[in-house]
Amino acid sequence: MNATNDVCVAVIYYSATGTTHEMAKAAADGAEKAGAQTRLRRVPELAPQEAIEANEDWAEHLEQVSDVPEATLDDLEWADGVLFGTPTRFGNVAAQLKQFIDTTGGLWQSGKLTDKVFGGFVTTGTSTAATRARC
C-alpha cells in the first residue's frame, strides 16, 4: 500500500547527541519517499545549560539542530500518523519526550487523537551484556 500526499506524518523526537535525530530524519525521509507530507520536530530541551555545556557532543548537537522546529500540539492535530523517537534512559523514555507527551491530554480528551496511527523508535548506547541481571 502506497501513501499519498493526503497522508500527513509527524516525526517527533528527542536527541541529546544526534543518534536519535539521525533516525528521525531517516523516518521522515522514508515517509516522504512513500508520498506522505511530513513534519520533523524535536521536543524542547529540559536539561540545565550547565549540564549541556559540560558535554561537548550535546552542546554541538543542539547547535546543529537549532533550525529544526520544536514540536507543538498542532503537529499532532495535523498528522494522520505520528512517530515518537527517544533514547532510552534506564529503560524508559527520555524525560524531554515524556514531558511533551504529558501535554497532550487535552487533545486526547477532546477526541483529536482518534483514528491516528502512533508508533515509536528508540536508541540506546548500552550493550545487552551490560544490562543482564546477575544472580
C-alpha positions as CSV (number, residue, x, y, z in Angstrom):
1,M,0.0,0.0,0.0
2,N,1.5,3.4,-1.0
3,A,0.9,6.5,0.9
4,T,-0.5,9.6,-1.0
5,N,0.0,13.3,-0.4
6,D,-3.2,13.1,1.6
7,V,-1.3,11.3,4.4
8,C,0.5,13.5,7.0
9,V,3.2,12.1,9.2
10,A,4.8,13.9,12.1
11,V,8.1,12.5,13.4
12,I,8.6,13.9,16.9
13,Y,11.8,13.1,18.8
14,Y,14.3,13.9,21.5
15,S,18.0,13.6,20.9
16,A,20.9,14.8,23.0
17,T,23.9,14.0,20.8
18,G,22.4,13.2,17.4
19,T,21.8,9.4,17.1
20,T,18.0,9.6,17.6
21,H,17.9,12.7,15.4
22,E,19.5,10.8,12.5
23,M,16.9,8.0,12.9
24,A,14.1,10.6,13.0
25,K,15.4,12.2,9.8
26,A,15.5,8.7,8.1
27,A,11.9,8.0,9.2
28,A,10.7,11.4,7.8
29,D,12.7,10.8,4.6
30,G,11.1,7.4,4.2
31,A,7.6,8.7,4.7
32,E,8.3,11.4,2.1
33,K,9.6,8.9,-0.4
34,A,6.4,7.0,0.1
35,G,4.4,10.1,-0.8
36,A,3.5,11.5,2.6
37,Q,3.7,15.1,3.8
38,T,6.0,15.2,6.8
39,R,7.0,17.3,9.7
40,L,10.2,16.6,11.5
41,R,10.0,18.1,15.0
42,R,12.2,18.0,18.1
43,V,10.9,18.4,21.6
44,P,12.2,21.2,23.9
45,E,15.4,20.5,25.9
46,L,14.8,20.4,29.6
47,A,18.3,20.0,30.9
48,P,20.1,22.8,32.6
49,Q,22.5,24.8,30.3
50,E,25.5,23.9,32.6
51,A,24.8,20.2,32.1
52,I,24.7,20.6,28.3
53,E,27.9,22.7,28.2
54,A,29.7,20.0,30.2
55,N,29.2,17.6,27.3
56,E,30.8,18.8,24.1
57,D,28.7,16.5,21.9
58,W,25.5,17.5,23.5
59,A,26.2,21.2,23.1
60,E,27.4,20.8,19.5
61,H,24.3,18.7,18.5
62,L,21.9,21.4,20.0
63,E,23.6,24.0,17.9
64,Q,23.4,21.8,14.8
65,V,19.6,21.3,15.1
66,S,18.7,24.8,16.1
67,D,16.8,25.2,12.8
68,V,14.6,22.1,13.5
69,P,11.2,23.4,14.8
70,E,10.1,22.4,18.2
71,A,7.0,20.1,18.4
72,T,3.7,21.6,19.2
73,L,0.2,20.1,19.8
74,D,-0.7,21.4,16.4
75,D,1.7,18.9,14.9
76,L,-0.3,16.1,16.4
77,E,-3.6,17.5,15.2
78,W,-2.2,17.9,11.7
79,A,-0.8,14.4,11.5
80,D,-2.6,11.2,10.4
81,G,0.4,9.2,11.8
82,V,2.9,10.1,14.5
83,L,6.3,8.5,15.2
84,F,7.9,9.3,18.5
85,G,11.7,8.8,18.8
86,T,13.7,8.7,22.0
87,P,16.9,7.5,23.5
88,T,16.3,5.1,26.4
89,R,17.0,6.3,29.9
90,F,17.3,3.5,32.3
91,G,15.0,1.5,30.1
92,N,12.5,4.4,29.8
93,V,11.6,7.3,27.6
94,A,13.7,10.4,27.9
95,A,12.1,13.0,30.2
96,Q,12.0,15.5,27.4
97,L,9.8,13.4,25.2
98,K,7.7,12.2,28.1
99,Q,7.0,15.8,29.1
100,F,5.8,16.6,25.6
101,I,3.5,13.6,25.6
102,D,2.2,14.5,29.0
103,T,0.9,17.8,27.5
104,T,-1.4,16.0,25.0
105,G,-4.2,15.1,27.5
106,G,-6.5,17.9,26.2
107,L,-6.2,16.6,22.6
108,W,-6.9,13.1,23.8
109,Q,-9.8,14.1,25.9
110,S,-11.4,16.1,23.1
111,G,-11.0,13.2,20.6
112,K,-8.5,15.0,18.4
113,L,-6.2,12.0,18.5
114,T,-8.8,9.5,17.5
115,D,-8.1,7.4,14.3
116,K,-4.5,8.4,14.2
117,V,-1.7,5.9,14.0
118,F,1.1,6.2,16.6
119,G,4.5,4.4,16.6
120,G,7.9,4.8,18.1
121,F,11.6,4.0,17.9
122,V,14.3,4.0,20.4
123,T,18.1,4.2,20.5
124,T,20.4,3.1,23.3
125,G,24.1,3.1,23.9
126,T,24.0,0.3,26.5
127,S,25.2,-3.2,25.4
128,T,22.9,-6.1,26.1
129,A,25.6,-7.9,28.1
130,A,26.0,-4.9,30.4
131,T,22.3,-4.9,31.2
132,R,21.9,-8.6,32.1
133,A,20.9,-9.3,35.6
134,R,23.4,-11.2,37.7
135,C,22.4,-13.8,40.3
